[in-house]
Amino acid sequence: MSPVHNYKRLEALAVHTFGKKLRALFMAISQTFRNVHRAGKQRFTVMFIPHSEKKIFNFQVSIYSLTFFLLLVVMIVVVIFFLSTQMTYTEVRAARDKQQMAEDEEFKNEYRETMVDVVRSTADFRDLMGNLLLLTNPDLASRYFDTSAGGNPGLPGEGAAISDNTRELNDLKKLVILFKNAEIPIKAIMSRVKEQNKVFIDIPTAWPLKEKGFITFGFGPQIHPIHGYWYIHKGIDIVYRRGADVLAAASGKVLRVQLDPLGYGNYIIISHKYGFSTLYAHLDAVYVQKGQEVERGTVIGALGATGLVTGPHLHYEVRLGNQAVDPMLFLDMENSDRSEILK
């Protein structure tokens, strides 16, 4: 038998086998549909029997009808659940939107109040800067007032409707202009303050003790604590613990270191610029020598009770030339919180 004949025979056998299996599958499917249709056509009788002599109510229902009814009920339940969920989501979103609107309104109100404070603070700052410049540089003050008045080019003119946003932007522009114009005056004030600080270093404005003390005797007429007569007290007496550090009230040169047993005890005199000198008396110890250069705040001695005293204290004097002046005139410049006066 030829190979071609064998191939044809095998091909026919395969087609026959496939067709047979396909027909069997189709028959099985058809039989399944017939069985389902037969089961769906089955009917059930539903009877409602009242507890009275009324007529019995009954009706028949097929599997198809019952299945359709159940599917319809399921669909209705699903639709109701979806609608209720959607309504709940809508209510939640509406509540959130309402809360966000309330927060936005609160923010707007706070922003408006802040802008009012900004405008008020801007005006106060401008006036403060102007008054400060009037004290330090009157010529620069006049130019500052002219420039810090500010202009608003491009904004609606007087009588035109101005929105809140535009007005607030205008206020912020004024603030920016004010800060820009304040840069040069502030630098001028800083320069002047630096110059004054240099002067303070050379005049006796520093507190002469490292710690806070108590002023028991002030400058001027006083009753002598030992002799009991009136006399002119040429300085102030500061009481504190014995051995406390005594500081130079200004930079200068030690002019005298001496012992006066019946008066000042151990005392130091320092010469400063501009004709000032300071005296520190009744010291227990002296840490500097005559002719020594000292810086403001240098520890020059220890508070004590040498000389004519009733107890440990520092007698401190400020002199301008040969004239004694009240030290508090200079100490009050930067030491108002360092001392207490005992009555």
CORCOR-V571202 format. One record per residue. D_FIRST is the distance of its C-alpha to the first C-alpha in whole Angstrom. Layout:
# CORCOR-V571202
<<D_FIRST> <D_FIRST>>
This chain:
# CORCOR-V571202
<<0> <4> <7> <8> <7> <7> <11> <11> <11> <13> <16> <16> <17> <19> <21> <21> <23> <25> <26> <27> <29> <31> <32> <33> <35> <37> <38> <39> <41> <42> <43> <45> <47> <48> <49> <51> <53> <54> <55> <57> <58> <60> <64> <67> <70> <73> <76> <80> <82> <86> <89> <91> <91> <89> <86> <82> <80> <76> <73> <70> <67> <63> <61> <60> <64> <65> <62> <64> <67> <66> <64> <67> <70> <68> <68> <72> <72> <70> <72> <75> <75> <74> <77> <79> <78> <78> <81> <82> <81> <83> <86> <85> <85> <88> <90> <89> <89> <93> <94> <92> <95> <98> <97> <97> <100> <102> <100> <102> <105> <105> <104> <107> <110> <108> <109> <112> <113> <112> <114> <117> <116> <116> <119> <121> <119> <120> <124> <124> <123> <125> <128> <127> <127> <131> <132> <130> <130> <131> <130> <127> <127> <128> <125> <123> <124> <123> <120> <119> <120> <116> <115> <112> <111> <108> <109> <110> <114> <117> <116> <113> <110> <109> <106> <106> <103> <105> <108> <107> <105> <109> <110> <108> <108> <112> <111> <109> <112> <115> <113> <112> <116> <117> <115> <118> <121> <119> <119> <123> <124> <122> <124> <127> <126> <125> <129> <131> <129> <130> <134> <133> <132> <136> <138> <138> <136> <134> <135> <137> <135> <131> <131> <133> <137> <140> <142> <146> <148> <148> <149> <153> <156> <155> <157> <157> <156> <158> <162> <161> <163> <161> <159> <157> <153> <152> <148> <146> <146> <142> <142> <139> <138> <140> <138> <136> <135> <137> <135> <136> <136> <136> <135> <138> <140> <142> <146> <148> <147> <150> <152> <154> <155> <158> <155> <152> <151> <148> <147> <145> <146> <143> <144> <141> <141> <143> <146> <144> <145> <144> <146> <144> <147> <147> <144> <144> <142> <142> <138> <139> <142> <145> <143> <139> <137> <135> <132> <132> <131> <132> <134> <137> <139> <139> <141> <144> <147> <149> <153> <155> <152> <152> <148> <145> <144> <143> <146> <144> <146> <145> <148> <148> <150> <153> <153> <151> <148> <146> <143> <142> <142> <139> <137> <136> <134> <131> <133> <133> <131> <132> <136> <138> <141> <143> <146>>
